[in-house]
Amino acid sequence: MILFTAAAPPFMKNGYVLGCERTRQAMLIDPGDEVDQLLAFAKAERLEIVGIPLTHAHVDHVSGVAQAKRQLSVPIYLHRDDLFLYEQATAIGLKYGLQVETPPPVDVFYDLSPIRFGDYEVRVHHTPGHCPGGVAAAATGRDPGRHVGQRVGGVRTVCDRAESPRCRSSGVGQPGQSGRD
């Protein structure tokens, strides 16, 4: 599995490109202010982005969605419980002194269906707490005997809770955050 991580000011949270080394299909996960770095990596690696899954809709995780959607014309995925945050991203950005382009409409609300790309699939698990519609995204090989991750036989998980403490604190004080994480 191909994994690229990037972060950019002011929040320094991580955005990801997760790709299939064989088919070159990939996902663009949580494109925020680092969207240019993520798109440049995908282009340099000749990856075909086939979806934009969002782990939640805090402004730092959606500030690059409009640009990504405009360039890629692929579906945006979100948990329905975070739609109110997603739709308020521009106004919330202004509270932080940021110009955030209004994100385009969500194409797909998560259900129990896996999101497939190449030889892999992403399954999301609803993990409210950081925000109402937060999800953890676990990517595995579609061949039952083939698993990927940071450890042999592991599963690679992408969400705020899996990031470093520096990144986990990027959502502090954002609307919709419970303060329990």
C-alpha positions in Angstrom: 0.0 0.0 0.0 1.2 3.5 -0.8 0.8 6.0 2.1 1.8 9.7 1.9 1.1 12.1 4.7 1.4 15.9 4.6 0.6 18.8 7.0 0.5 22.5 6.5 0.0 25.6 8.7 -2.0 26.8 10.6 -3.3 23.6 12.1 -0.6 21.2 11.0 -3.0 18.3 11.0 -2.3 15.3 8.7 -3.9 14.7 5.3 -3.3 11.5 3.4 -3.0 9.8 0.0 -3.7 6.1 0.4 -3.0 4.2 -2.8 -2.8 0.8 -4.5 0.7 0.0 -5.8 -0.6 -2.3 -8.5 -3.6 -0.4 -10.0 -2.5 3.1 -9.0 -6.0 4.0 -7.7 -6.0 6.0 -4.5 -8.0 7.9 -1.9 -7.4 11.5 -0.8 -8.3 11.5 2.9 -9.0 14.7 4.8 -7.6 17.3 2.4 -7.0 20.5 4.4 -4.5 23.2 4.0 -2.0 20.6 2.8 -4.1 19.8 -0.3 -1.5 21.1 -2.8 1.1 18.7 -1.3 -1.3 15.8 -1.5 -2.3 16.5 -5.1 1.3 17.0 -6.1 2.3 13.6 -4.6 -0.6 11.9 -6.4 0.4 13.4 -9.7 4.1 12.6 -9.3 3.3 9.0 -8.4 0.7 8.8 -11.3 -2.1 7.9 -8.9 -5.7 8.1 -9.9 -7.7 9.5 -7.0 -11.1 7.9 -6.9 -12.6 9.3 -3.7 -12.3 11.9 -1.0 -13.2 10.3 2.4 -13.4 12.6 5.3 -12.8 11.3 8.9 -14.8 14.3 10.2 -15.8 17.8 9.2 -13.7 20.1 11.4 -12.5 23.0 9.3 -8.9 21.8 9.4 -10.0 18.5 7.7 -12.2 20.1 5.0 -10.5 23.3 4.0 -9.0 21.7 0.9 -12.1 19.8 -0.2 -13.4 22.4 -2.7 -10.0 22.5 -4.5 -9.7 18.7 -4.5 -13.2 18.2 -5.8 -12.7 20.8 -8.6 -9.5 19.2 -9.8 -10.5 15.6 -9.4 -14.3 15.4 -9.9 -14.6 12.3 -7.5 -17.1 11.6 -4.7 -16.8 13.1 -1.3 -17.7 10.8 1.6 -18.8 12.0 5.1 -20.8 10.7 8.1 -24.2 12.3 8.1 -23.8 13.5 11.7 -21.1 15.9 10.7 -23.0 17.5 7.8 -23.8 20.6 10.0 -20.1 21.2 10.5 -19.3 20.6 6.9 -21.9 23.1 5.7 -20.6 25.7 8.1 -16.9 25.4 7.2 -16.6 28.8 5.7 -18.2 30.6 8.7 -16.1 28.5 11.2 -13.0 29.3 9.2 -13.7 33.0 9.6 -13.8 32.6 13.4 -10.1 31.5 13.1 -9.3 34.3 10.7 -9.2 31.9 7.7 -10.6 32.1 4.3 -12.1 28.7 3.6 -13.8 28.1 0.3 -17.3 26.7 0.7 -17.0 22.9 0.3 -19.1 21.3 -2.4 -22.1 19.0 -1.6 -21.3 15.6 0.0 -21.8 12.9 -2.6 -22.0 9.8 -0.3 -22.9 9.5 3.4 -21.2 6.5 5.0 -23.1 3.3 5.5 -21.7 -0.2 6.1 -20.4 -0.5 2.5 -16.7 -0.6 1.9 -15.1 2.0 -0.3 -13.0 0.2 -2.8 -9.8 1.4 -4.5 -7.6 -1.0 -6.5 -6.8 -4.1 -4.5 -7.9 -2.5 -1.2 -11.0 -1.3 0.6 -11.7 1.2 3.3 -14.2 0.4 6.0 -15.3 3.2 8.2 -16.3 2.9 11.8 -18.4 5.6 13.5 -16.3 6.9 16.4 -18.2 9.9 17.8 -16.5 11.9 20.6 -14.1 14.2 18.8 -17.2 15.3 16.9 -20.6 13.8 16.3 -19.8 12.2 12.9 -16.2 11.2 13.4 -15.1 8.0 11.8 -12.0 5.8 11.9 -11.1 4.5 8.5 -9.4 1.0 8.3 -7.8 0.0 5.0 -7.3 -3.6 4.2 -6.5 -5.8 1.2 -9.6 -7.1 -0.6 -8.0 -10.6 -0.7 -8.9 -12.0 2.7 -5.4 -13.4 3.2 -3.7 -10.1 2.5 -3.6 -7.4 5.1 -1.7 -4.2 5.2 -0.6 -1.8 7.9 2.2 -0.6 10.1 2.7 -4.1 11.5 2.5 -7.5 9.8 -1.1 -8.6 9.7 -2.2 -5.2 11.0 -4.7 -2.7 9.8 -3.8 0.9 8.9 -6.2 3.3 10.6 -6.6 7.0 9.8 -8.3 9.4 12.1 -7.4 12.1 14.6 -7.1 9.6 17.4 -4.3 7.8 15.4 -2.3 10.9 14.9 0.4 12.3 17.2 -0.6 14.4 20.2 0.5 17.5 18.3 -2.0 16.7 15.6 -4.7 15.5 18.0 -4.8 18.9 19.6 -5.5 20.7 16.3 -9.2 20.3 16.8 -9.3 21.8 20.3 -12.2 24.3 20.6 -13.7 23.6 17.2 -17.5 23.5 17.1 -19.0 20.0 17.5 -16.1 18.8 19.6 -17.1 17.0 22.7 -13.8 17.4 24.6 -13.8 13.7 25.6 -10.8 12.8 23.4 
